Structures are given as structure tokens and as C-alpha cells.
């Protein structure tokens, strides 16, 4: 294959592999949530909201501190994303940046170079917007989680858990945008490193996103013990 044809063959193939993995991950989260770390964490957050809202006087400070830590993590990622976006914008606007070294292998036209930097910039902008939305939901949950409620009032608990999971979902999307930026950065050095980066990133994310049978059994056992303790505490409180 000629040098100028590698960008048109390997880059789309690498993106298809990366997107196909995430399509499979989304299907697994919807159909078999406990096979993924995201599904187990979502269930754990739901039970955490249940335990916090059944006794807000005891757990209110802990809830606010936990959500504050999540807000700080999202703020750090949002600040990093908008800073990198500004740096890339300044770099691309400088015409002297379109100089090519012999290390680059692939299409070396200025138009292709601008496409590479634009895709990286788009990833960081998406990461920034997702993390801002995550901060929005976490800030909203910090007020709702400290409201007193009862265990039989499942509507309010479900609403708070839904907002908390939405905030975590946007945080995960922002983190995925950062993950995608690594292969796109490698694209600057040519389509072959970018294709290899997409393959390696998909394999690494598979082991990070999926769970083993031991993890699922341990999670189910801990949830059963937590529910028994919550039920006993509610009975004692009613007595």
C-alpha cells in the first residue's frame, strides 16, 4: 500500500474497532449490567443513596463530602480538557506549526494535519462539556441527598439515584473522550501508530470494564448483607 493511502485505510479501521467495542459495551450495560463495572457501580450508587437518605442526620456529612470529591474530580478533568483545547487552538492557528519531520509517516498535506488537530480538539471539547454536565448533576444531588425521607418513599430515592447515575455517566463519557484522544495523538506520527493505539486501547478497556464471576458474587453478597442491615435498622427505628 502506498504511503498516502494509509490514512484512508488504517484510520477508519481503528475508529471502527474502538466504536464497535463501545457499542458492545453499551449493549452489555443495558442487557447484562452486572457483567460490567459500570453496571455494578450504578447499582452500588443506588444502594448508597438508599442508605444515606434513610438517615440523613447520621450520613448527611458523609454524603456531602463524597459528592464534593466527585465534583473536584470532574472539575480537574474539565479544567484539563479546556486548557488542552486552548493550547491546541493556539498551536493550529500558528502557521509555522505546519512543518513536517521525517518521523511522520502518512499523508503530510496541511489539510490532513488540520484534520488531525481538529479531531483531537473535538475530543477535548466533548470531554469538557461532559464533565461540566457531571458537575451540574453532582451539585444537584448534593442538595437532594440530604433531604429526610423514608424507605417506602421510593420515588424520591429513585429520582436522586437517577441524577447521581447521570452525573457518573457524563463523567465516564468525558473520560472516554480522554481515552480516544490518545490514539488521535498517535495519529500525528502516522496512521500505523494510531491503528495500533486503537487496538491496544480497546483491549485494555475490555479488561477494565468487564467483571469476573468472583467479583459479581462478592458484589451480590455485600448487597444482601447491606439490605439486611438496613431492614433491621428500619425495624428498630419503627419500634
C-alpha positions in Angstrom: 0.0 0.0 0.0 1.3 3.4 -0.9 2.1 6.0 1.8 -0.7 8.4 1.1 -3.3 5.6 1.2 -2.6 4.5 4.8 -4.6 7.4 6.3 -7.7 6.4 4.4 -7.4 2.7 5.3 -6.0 2.3 8.8 -7.5 5.4 10.5 -11.2 4.5 9.7 -10.5 0.8 10.6 -9.0 1.8 14.0 -12.0 4.1 14.8 -14.4 1.3 13.8 -12.7 -1.1 16.2 -12.9 1.5 19.0 -16.5 2.4 18.3 -17.5 -1.3 17.9 -16.2 -2.1 21.3 -18.2 0.7 22.9 -21.3 -0.3 21.0 -20.8 -3.8 22.5 -20.2 -2.3 25.9 -23.4 -0.2 25.7 -25.4 -3.3 24.8 -23.9 -5.3 27.7 -24.7 -2.5 30.1 -28.3 -2.4 29.0 -28.9 -6.2 28.9 -26.4 -7.6 31.4 -25.4 -4.7 33.7 -23.7 -6.9 36.3 -21.1 -8.1 33.7 -19.7 -4.6 33.5 -18.1 -2.4 36.1 -20.3 0.5 35.1 -23.5 -1.6 35.8 -22.2 -2.8 39.2 -21.2 0.8 40.2 -24.6 2.1 39.2 -26.3 -0.5 41.4 -23.9 0.4 44.3 -24.7 4.1 43.9 -28.4 3.3 44.1 -27.9 1.5 47.4 -25.7 4.2 48.7 -28.4 6.8 48.1 -30.9 4.5 49.9 -28.7 4.2 52.9 -27.9 7.9 53.0 -31.5 9.2 52.6 -33.0 6.8 55.2 -30.8 8.5 57.8 -29.6 11.9 56.6 -28.8 13.2 60.0 -26.2 10.5 60.5 -24.9 10.2 56.9 -25.5 13.8 55.6 -21.9 15.0 56.2 -20.5 11.8 54.6 -22.8 12.3 51.5 -21.8 15.9 51.0 -18.1 15.0 51.3 -18.4 12.1 48.9 -20.2 14.2 46.3 -17.7 17.1 46.8 -14.8 14.7 46.0 -16.6 13.7 42.7 -17.2 17.4 41.9 -13.4 18.1 42.4 -12.5 15.2 40.1 -14.9 16.4 37.4 -13.6 19.9 37.8 -10.0 18.7 37.4 -10.9 16.9 34.1 -12.9 19.8 32.8 -10.0 22.3 33.5 -7.5 19.9 31.9 -9.7 19.5 28.8 -10.4 23.2 28.2 -6.7 24.0 28.8 -5.6 21.4 26.2 -8.2 22.7 23.8 -6.9 26.2 24.1 -3.3 25.1 23.6 -4.2 23.1 20.5 -6.2 26.1 19.1 -3.2 28.4 19.5 -0.9 25.7 18.0 -3.1 25.2 15.0 -3.6 28.9 14.4 0.1 29.4 14.1 1.1 28.7 10.5 4.6 27.9 11.5 3.3 24.7 13.2 2.7 23.1 9.8 6.2 21.7 9.5 6.7 18.0 9.0 9.6 15.9 10.2 10.8 12.6 8.8 9.2 10.8 11.8 5.7 11.3 10.4 4.6 8.5 8.1 1.4 9.0 6.1 -0.3 11.9 4.4 1.7 15.0 5.1 -0.5 17.6 3.5 -1.6 20.7 5.5 -5.2 19.7 5.1 -4.7 16.3 6.7 -2.7 17.9 9.5 -5.5 20.3 10.3 -8.0 17.4 10.4 -5.8 15.6 12.9 -5.6 18.5 15.3 -9.3 19.2 14.8 -10.3 15.7 15.9 -8.1 16.0 19.0 -9.6 19.4 19.8 -13.1 17.9 19.3 -12.3 15.1 21.8 -11.2 17.6 24.5 -14.3 19.8 23.9 -16.6 16.8 24.3 -14.7 15.9 27.5 -15.1 19.4 28.8 -18.9 19.5 28.1 -19.4 16.1 29.6 -17.5 17.0 32.8 -19.5 20.3 33.1 -22.7 18.3 32.9 -21.3 15.9 35.5 -20.6 18.8 37.9 -24.2 20.1 37.3 -25.8 16.8 38.3 -23.4 16.2 41.3 -24.2 19.7 42.6 -28.0 19.0 42.3 -27.6 15.7 44.1 -25.7 17.3 47.0 -28.9 19.1 47.9 -31.3 16.2 47.3 -29.3 13.6 49.1 -29.5 15.3 52.5 -33.3 15.6 52.4 -35.0 13.3 55.0 -37.2 10.6 53.6 -38.5 7.1 54.3 -37.6 3.8 52.8 -41.1 3.3 51.5 -40.9 6.6 49.6 -39.1 5.0 46.6 -40.0 7.9 44.2 -37.6 10.4 45.8 -34.9 7.8 46.3 -35.1 6.7 42.7 -35.0 10.3 41.5 -31.8 11.1 43.5 -30.2 7.8 42.4 -31.1 8.6 38.8 -29.4 12.0 38.9 -26.4 10.6 40.6 -26.0 7.9 38.0 -26.5 10.5 35.2 -23.6 12.6 36.7 -21.4 9.5 36.8 -22.5 8.6 33.2 -21.3 12.1 32.0 -18.1 11.7 33.9 -17.5 8.3 32.2 -18.2 9.8 28.8 -15.7 12.6 29.5 -13.1 10.0 30.5 -13.8 8.0 27.3 -13.1 11.2 25.3 -9.7 11.4 27.0 -9.1 7.8 26.1 -9.9 8.4 22.5 -7.5 11.4 22.4 -4.5 9.0 22.9 -4.9 7.2 19.6 -5.6 10.6 17.9 -2.4 12.0 19.3 -0.6 9.0 17.9 -2.1 9.8 14.5 0.2 12.8 14.4 3.0 10.4 14.0 1.2 8.4 11.3 -1.8 6.1 10.7 0.1 2.9 11.9 0.6 4.1 15.5 -3.0 5.4 15.5 -4.3 2.0 14.4 -2.2 0.1 17.0 -3.2 2.6 19.7 -6.9 2.0 19.0 -6.5 -1.8 19.2 -4.4 -1.6 22.4 -6.8 0.9 24.0 -9.8 -1.4 23.2 -8.1 -4.4 24.7 -7.2 -2.5 27.9 -10.7 -1.0 28.3 -12.2 -4.5 27.9 -10.3 -5.8 30.9 -11.1 -2.6 32.9 -14.8 -2.5 32.0 -15.8 -6.2 32.5 -16.2 -8.1 35.7 -15.4 -11.7 36.7 -17.8 -14.2 38.3 -15.9 -13.8 41.6 -16.5 -10.0 41.5 -20.2 -10.4 40.7 -20.7 -13.0 43.5 -18.9 -10.8 46.0 -20.9 -7.8 45.0 -24.2 -9.7 45.3 -23.2 -11.0 48.8 -22.3 -7.5 50.0 -25.6 -6.1 48.7 -27.6 -8.8 50.5 -25.8 -8.1 53.8 -26.3 -4.3 53.4 -30.1 -4.8 52.7 -30.5 -7.0 55.8 -28.7 -4.4 58.0 -30.9 -1.6 56.5 -34.1 -3.6 57.1 -33.1 -4.3 60.8 -32.3 -0.7 61.3 -35.6 0.4 59.9 -37.5 -2.1 62.1 -35.7 -0.9 65.2 -36.4 2.7 64.3 -40.1 1.9 64.0 -40.2 0.1 67.3 
